[in-house]
Amino acid sequence: MPYTGVVLTFVAIHAAAFLILLAHWVAAVGMFPRATEEFATQYNQRPLRAILYGILIFVAFVVMIAIGSKIPVPGLRNVIVGFMIFIPLLVAFIGSSGLALRIGRNLTGPAEPWRHVLRGGVMLALVFITPLLGSVFLLPIGLVSGLGAFVLARPWKAKVPPLPVTVPAPAAPAAAAPASTAIPSLP
């Protein structure tokens, strides 16, 4: 029965991919809630630009990996190439949490952002782990768009806090009214 073992292997791989994606998205919204909101905004406003930026950045990293793989020192080469693979993948996971947030908002009513990401992430991960169409086409596009959304949102750039509002000092309380004079009573 080698067929059963192969099927169970693929089921385990897909289940692991599902949990890894979902965990990264929920952790991203838990650690960086404002950044995840910005990623979702990028998906709302410029989804195609996010995909194109992501593709350009991915191609740049592939070129850097090709250059880094020619380093003659094996230990240094492995570290550099490993970081050049790990960093964009992590950034893509974090950036695509905005897509999970956007999908979750469209699926449910008002709730906490992590619940939106959890619900949207379940749907998105199920689409991503679908054999062939999902895992060959949609997963790379989703992760590349996450990389692009991350760069477009620029979460590393400090947001300028709003200027403080000057409120005039409260007026001093009015002087106490003079005590009323007693009215003499009649005998």
N, C-alpha and C positions, 0 to 999 in steps of 0.2 A: 503494500500500500504506500508507495512513495508519493502518490498524488495527494493524499491527506496531509502528509508532512509539508508538502509545498504550499498547499492552500493555507494551512495553519501558520506557516512562516509569513506569508503575505498578509494575513489577517493581523498577526502580531506587529509587523512592520507598520501597517497602516494605523493600528491602534496607538502605537508609540508616537507616530507622527502627529496624530490627532491630539494627543495629550500634550506633546511638546509645544505645538502651535498655540493651543488654548492656554497653557500655562504662561507662555511668553506674553500673550496679549493681555491677560488679566493682571499679570505682574507689572506690565508697562503702565496700565491705567492706574494701578495702585501706587506706583512709585512716581509717575510723572503725569498727574491728572490734567494739568493745563496744557502740557505738550501734546497729550493724546487728543485733547479738544482741538488743538491747532491742526493736527494731522487729519482729523475728521473734517475740519473746515477746508483743508486742501482738497480732500476727496469730493466735497460738495461743490467747490468753486472751480477746480482745475484738475479733473481726473486724468485727462489725456496728457497734460503737461507733466503730471507726476510720473506717468509711465515713461514718457520720453526722457525726462531727467534721470530716472532710474536706469534706463537702458544705457544712457551715456556714461553714467557713473560706473555701472557694472562693466562696461567695455574698458573703461580706464583702469579698473582694478584687475581685469584679466590681463591687460598689457603690463601692469606693474608686477603681477604674479609671474608672467613669462620672463620679465627682466630679472626679477628676484630669484627665479629658479636657476639662473646662470651663475649665481654666487659660488665661488669655488669652495668655501668652507661649509661642510655639510651641516654642522650644528646651527650656524648662523642662518644658513639658507632655510632650514626647516622652521626656525622661529619666525623669520620674516615672512615666509610664504604662509605659515599658519595664521599669523596675525592678519595678513591680507585676505585670507579667506574668512576668518572668524569675525572680524570687525564689520564688514559690510553685511554679513548674514545676520548678525545681532541687530544692527541698525535697521535692516529690512524687517525683522520681526517686530521691533518696537514701532517702526513707522506704519506697518500694516495693522497695528492695533487701532489706528484711526478708521480703517476700513471696517473692522469688526464693530467699532463703536457706531459708525454710521448705519451699518446694517441692523444692529441691535435697536437703535432708536426708531428705525422704520418698522421694526417688527412689533415693538411693544409700546406701551404708554409710558408715562413718567415713572422713572425709577432712578436708583443710584447709577452713576456711570459704570461701575464695575459690573453691575447686573446687565446693563446694555451690552457691554463688551463680552460678557459670558454668553449671552443669548446669541448675539451676532457672530461671535467666534465659533460657537457650535455649528451654526449654519455654514459659515465660511470654511471651517475646517472640513466639514462633510463634503463641501464642493471640491475643496483642494485634494482630498484623498480619493475622490472618485477615479477609478482606473482610466487610464489613457487621457481623456479630455481634461480631467481635473489635475492629475499629477504630472502630465507632460506639458500642458499648455497653461492652465489657469493658475497653478501654484507658482511657476516662474513669473508670470505676469503680475500676480498679486504681490509677491515679494519684491519684485523690481519696482512696482508702484509704491510700495512702502518705503523703499530707499529714496525714491523721488519725493514722496510726501515729506519725509524727514528733512530733506535738504530744502525744500520749498518753505517749510514752516519755520526753519531756522530756530530750533528750540534752545540752542546754545547762546543766542543773542539775548542779552538782558532786555527785558521789556521796561520801557521808561515808565516809572510810576506817575500817576496823574499829579498835577500841581496841587499843592494844598489849597483848600478853599479858605479864604479869610472870612471869618465870621466876626461881626462887630461884638465887642464886649457887651455883656448885658448892662442895661441902665441901672444905675444905683436905685435902690428902693426909695420910694417917695417918703418924705419926712412924715413922721407919725402925726396924725391929726391931734390937735389940742384936746385935752380931756374935756368932756362936756361939763358945763357947770350944773351944779345941783339946783334943782327947782325947789324953791321953798314951799313947804307944805302949808296949808291953811290950818289954823287951830280949830 
